[in-house]
């Protein structure tokens, strides 16, 4: 079980994030902080495994919090949760050793994918013994990272076609993806939801009449110069 501290100055947003965390198996929200000072104090008192850290706080930035934690030798996991898109902010998060970065607003599935990826890395680093190159590539996101084992009923060739179709189109619904690849909408949805869970895709809900349409797009890591 991973203990999570939620840091956000907006009461309602913090509560939404707390509830999101509670919905993910293996994670629980153990506290909420609304300022940088509260965050530093809560990390010291609660000793969480992971902090969901907003950048814009009333007394200091989330980057200040992150860098003060690292200066104190605290290696708690940190996922930046913010509307900030500036490369200087992204660079600061990377320099401070943030595990991940999620731009607001986001859907539950996007946060779940980040939490699952964090847990996978943490579990891998907690294993006894040394690491082989495939594990290192997976942890550092290298191109040689091994392919995840697909769930029963999903094929590697079709999975590759699905990702290629999403990247080429930019954004697709399950029905559009099915037409591009030449499979049923139900099958396309299974592949898309699988890649959403792995963090390879992200979700956007398009609202109109009736139920919102689920639209998928590839996750592109930020370019830092």
Residue pairs with C-beta under 8 A, 6 or more apart in sequence:
1 26
1 27
1 28
2 26
2 27
2 28
2 49
2 50
2 115
2 118
2 119
2 122
3 28
3 30
3 46
3 47
3 48
3 49
3 50
4 21
4 27
4 28
4 29
4 30
4 48
4 49
4 50
4 51
4 52
5 29
5 30
5 31
5 32
5 33
5 39
5 42
5 43
5 46
5 48
5 50
5 51
5 52
6 14
6 17
6 18
6 21
6 29
6 31
6 32
6 33
6 52
7 14
7 32
7 33
7 34
7 38
7 39
7 42
7 51
7 52
7 53
7 54
7 57
7 62
7 65
8 14
8 17
8 32
8 34
8 52
8 54
8 81
9 34
9 35
9 54
9 56
9 57
9 58
11 34
13 104
14 32
14 34
15 32
17 29
17 52
17 81
17 111
18 29
18 32
20 108
20 111
20 112
21 27
21 28
21 29
21 52
21 111
21 115
22 28
22 29
23 108
23 112
24 111
24 112
24 115
24 116
26 119
27 50
27 115
27 119
30 46
30 48
31 42
31 46
31 48
33 39
33 41
33 42
34 57
34 58
35 57
35 58
35 59
35 60
36 57
36 59
36 60
36 61
36 62
36 64
36 65
37 59
37 60
39 51
39 53
39 57
39 65
40 65
40 68
40 69
42 48
43 51
43 69
43 74
43 76
47 76
48 76
49 76
49 77
49 122
50 76
50 77
50 78
50 79
50 99
50 115
50 118
51 76
51 77
51 78
51 79
52 79
52 81
53 62
53 65
53 66
53 78
53 79
53 80
53 81
53 98
54 62
54 80
54 81
54 82
55 61
55 62
55 63
55 80
55 82
55 83
55 84
55 89
56 62
56 82
56 83
56 84
57 65
62 80
62 82
63 89
63 92
63 93
63 96
66 78
66 80
66 92
66 93
66 96
66 97
66 98
67 92
67 96
69 76
69 78
70 96
70 97
75 97
77 99
77 118
77 122
78 96
78 97
78 98
78 99
79 98
79 99
79 100
79 101
79 102
79 114
79 115
79 118
80 93
80 98
80 100
80 101
80 102
81 102
81 104
82 89
82 101
82 102
82 103
82 104
83 103
83 104
83 105
84 90
84 103
85 103
87 222
87 223
87 224
87 225
90 101
90 222
90 224
91 224
93 101
94 224
99 118
99 121
100 114
100 117
100 118
101 222
102 110
102 111
102 114
106 202
107 203
107 204
107 205
109 196
109 197
109 202
109 203
110 202
110 203
112 197
113 196
113 197
113 198
113 199
113 202
114 199
116 197
116 198
116 199
117 198
117 199
121 139
124 131
124 135
124 138
124 139
125 139
131 139
133 144
134 144
134 145
134 146
136 142
137 143
137 144
137 145
137 146
138 145
138 146
141 221
147 156
148 198
150 156
150 159
150 194
151 194
153 190
154 190
154 191
154 194
158 181
158 183
158 187
158 191
159 191
159 194
159 195
161 181
162 177
162 181
162 188
162 191
162 192
162 195
163 195
163 200
163 218
165 172
165 177
165 180
165 181
166 172
166 177
166 192
166 195
166 201
166 216
166 217
166 218
167 218
168 180
169 176
169 177
169 180
170 217
171 204
171 215
171 216
171 217
172 180
172 192
172 215
172 216
172 217
173 213
173 214
173 215
173 216
174 185
174 188
174 189
174 192
174 214
174 216
175 185
175 188
177 188
177 191
177 192
177 216
178 184
178 185
178 187
178 188
181 188
192 201
192 214
192 216
195 201
195 216
196 202
196 203
196 216
199 219
200 218
200 219
201 216
201 217
201 218
201 219
202 216
202 217
202 218
202 219
203 214
203 215
203 216
204 215
204 216
204 217
205 212
205 213
205 214
205 215
206 212
206 213
206 215
